[in-house]
Each structure stands twice: as C-alpha cells, then as structure tokens.
C-alpha cells in the first residue's frame, strides 16, 4: 500500500490491524455483516506468509484458529450473532486451555438469523456470559474505522499477553462504515507477543514473576497435553481440589488483578455535563451527532462516557462521574444490556434512563435529544 | 464548506453503492472528511438499494444521512420512496425514464438526464450507469477534483474497462452541462 491513509470499511481496517499485529492464520465461515473480514483476510494473509481457510461452519472456524494458535501462530476468526452462538463452546475451551485468539463479532439485529444487514448491539451480555462456567473475559468495542484498526492490534496484544480469547465486539454500524483510516505501520505500534518458553514436562507451570505459563508451540519439540478439563502443570487432567482452586483463581486473577491496565474508556465533555450519555461501539456516533446538534442550540450540557473495553466494565470511572452529573442516559441498539451494568454501578447516585432501538435503523441524534428532554 | 449529504438509490446490481464509494474516496483523496455507508436487503440482485455518503471539511460524527441535499434515483420505486425526505432546496438527479410529479419539480431542483440509456447506447455497457451518475453528481456539486475522481474510478472498475469508465464519467458531467442549457 502506497500511503498510510485509506478510505476503508471497518471490517477491512480490522483485517489490516490484525495483519499489523502479526496475524498469520484466519479460519472462519463468512456471515453478513462480517464477510468482508474473511474476504480481505483471504487476500492479505497469503501476501504476508499466512494462511486463510474457509471452514465448513463457524465451530470449525474457531477450532482451526485455536489449533493454529496452539501451534504458535497469531490467529483470528470473525462472525456475526448466529456464528457467535456456535463459537461459545470453543471460547470456553480457549479460556481454560489458555489459548490466545481474537474472535470478532460484527453484531447484527435479532436472535437467530434476524436482520442480516442491519445494526444491533444485542450480543453485549453474550460476549461475557455466552460460554458456560466462570472464565476471564476481555471484550473491546470500536466506534470508528480508525479504532477498528488500532483496537484489533490491542485485541491481539491482550490475547497474547494474557493467553485468553479476546472478543472484538463490533457492530454493523462500524463494520460496514467507510471512512478515513491511517494504517500505522507495525514498527510504530506496540505489539505484544506471547512469552515463549519450554519448561520440560511442565507446560502449564507459571514461572516466577509471570502470570501466565510460558508458551511452547505445539509440535516444536515439547510433547504435551491440551485439555478443557482442569489440569495440573503438566497439562493433564486433575480432580485435585487445591490444584483446581488455584488454577481457577489464577485464570480469573490474571485479568482481574490487571484490569486497570486493560480497561480503556473515553470521557467527552463530562466535566460540567448535566446529562452523561453512556454508549459504546457504533452508537457513539449517534451520541456524538446529538452532542454536535445540542451545541448549536440552547440545550442542556451533554457529556459522553464510552467504554472502549466493555468487559471488564470501567466501573470506578463511571461511579465517579455519576456523583457529579444530574442524569445518566444509556444508549444502545438493544433492549438494555449495558444498562444493567450501569445501574449496578451508579446505584442511587443519579437517575438512569435508557434509549434503545431495534428496527434495523440506527438511533438518530434527534431520537437522543428528544429522549433527554423527556426524561430530564 | 457546507456538509454534503448524498443519498444514491436504485435497484441492487446497478452499482449505487460503488458510486458513493468512488465519490467518498475521491473526496478523501482531496483531504476532505468522508463517510460512506449503505443499506440493502439480503438478496444480491434486484432489491431496493440505498447508499449514502457524507463529505465535509470537519470531522463527521453521526454517520448516516438524515436529509440529503442530493438524491440520485435510478428507478421509479426508489424515487417514490426517498423523495419524501429531502433538505430544502435539495437537488434530485433522476434517470429521464422516471416520472417526476409536478409538485416535486416545483419544490426541488430536479435534473433529469438519460443515465441508463446513455450507459447502454453511448457507452455500450449498462453497468456504467453508476459511473455516469458519479460524473453527473460531481458536476452538480463540485465535490472532488477531476484527478482524484478519475483515480477513484480506476481503483474500482474491472481491469480493461478503465477507458470506457472514464468516458462514462465525462459523459455524466456532459449530460448535466447540456441539461442546464
């Protein structure tokens, strides 16, 4: 690519970010509105010495990507709601077997096949609770094409550093949006790689000073076991209560103890805002449009609080703001999912209202301003 | 500059999405801010198709067009559906086969040119109707430079059809100039 600046779709920028981060393997099953991620990966990966495989379904897509990751490659798969449901079992497997992987969910409307080409944010809770059992979760949500690029890099960094599945929770709004994007070359980006190591016979042992086991690429010397069962340092299953307790605690703590470094959010004009709107992903564009409109007229002061890391949820920052503002409005393209998290954090600090939309279109700036005048 | 908000409508397969991509890309090349998006049904061909593009010299917050200042309609169905929400003094660019009701002609700046016929008869390629439309829209609104627009067209048309499509681009502009006369 000749220049750094390109007009790209969010889906395309996601692939470019993945390539910049070092993705060498993609397996998946195309589904609207994520298909451009598969298409561009198919073109770009062979150019950088990587592999693209279209699998027979979404389950096989994530399974193949996990296999590639265990064998030492940075791997990604992408899908939309129906495929995201199918991938849940393997997301749990990646969590307990500590396999780095990036899973992109470009959300579309409705349960089941719903509205394939329309926006929604109905998978917010699923991105945390979709797979069974207690497990560590990192979910990141972009609101511009530039963020689709930059944050995909971050997803890979988190996945590799913490040996976890990281979910990139996009939506149709940003996935299909084209706008300018600076393709920052890898040498100017922070790129994290997995800590490689080889403790003979103890592939799941955590060495002093580390919070995850060092990674031995499967097939490169060390023979070891990978399992979805609780396992000891050798990787073989165990029923030992102490080992199980310690492993579960370490899996959760590797994220929980470092959440302050993981969480990112944006506060825009929150300082003296009467009303703060909480939103994420593509919905932020409707909210910023509303703020722009409001600034042109005699209106209340509106601020925006936008979690970029939507899980873990940046609760301390929101709690602080909720003690200063007069009202919080949560805007989502669903029936109120992050709303529950906001209510849990804000408690009685200020009133919390909600605006949602699920009809195949996006919230307009007008919808939001009208709602504010109704509730404030 | 005033914010340019374009809505291109037609039938799936006519290339209206591509037309907005080309205009957005050319404007971006000219250092303007541009966003482009589209809505379409699950069918690949024949469904109603709507593509939008906003061009501005400041950051663009909300990414969808609410009231366009230019509507392109390549089918009667598309005009009938989208003519109801336009900015005051908007321009409506339609194919000359489309029937535009008198009140609409009085209310808006209607430009009716033979886009589909010119694609088939002059360019000898019905698929070039979208490029003719791009040329016409840029002639009306002067969004992008000639160089950037040509480059954007060449980036997106199949190899071997470049010359033909540049001809289509110029023809679109020509049709608008002639219409003014």
Boltz contact constraints between the chains, C-beta under 6 A:
constraints:
  - contact:
      token1: [A, 7]
      token2: [B, 24]
      max_distance: 6.0
  - contact:
      token1: [A, 7]
      token2: [B, 25]
      max_distance: 6.0
  - contact:
      token1: [A, 7]
      token2: [B, 28]
      max_distance: 6.0
  - contact:
      token1: [A, 116]
      token2: [B, 42]
      max_distance: 6.0
  - contact:
      token1: [A, 117]
      token2: [B, 40]
      max_distance: 6.0
  - contact:
      token1: [A, 176]
      token2: [B, 37]
      max_distance: 6.0
  - contact:
      token1: [A, 177]
      token2: [B, 37]
      max_distance: 6.0
  - contact:
      token1: [A, 177]
      token2: [B, 63]
      max_distance: 6.0
  - contact:
      token1: [A, 178]
      token2: [B, 36]
      max_distance: 6.0
  - contact:
      token1: [A, 179]
      token2: [B, 35]
      max_distance: 6.0
  - contact:
      token1: [A, 180]
      token2: [B, 28]
      max_distance: 6.0
  - contact:
      token1: [A, 285]
      token2: [B, 62]
      max_distance: 6.0
  - contact:
      token1: [A, 285]
      token2: [B, 63]
      max_distance: 6.0
  - contact:
      token1: [A, 286]
      token2: [B, 62]
      max_distance: 6.0
  - contact:
      token1: [A, 288]
      token2: [B, 61]
      max_distance: 6.0
  - contact:
      token1: [A, 289]
      token2: [B, 61]
      max_distance: 6.0
  - contact:
      token1: [A, 289]
      token2: [B, 62]
      max_distance: 6.0
  - contact:
      token1: [A, 292]
      token2: [B, 61]
      max_distance: 6.0
  - contact:
      token1: [A, 362]
      token2: [B, 64]
      max_distance: 6.0
  - contact:
      token1: [A, 365]
      token2: [B, 62]
      max_distance: 6.0
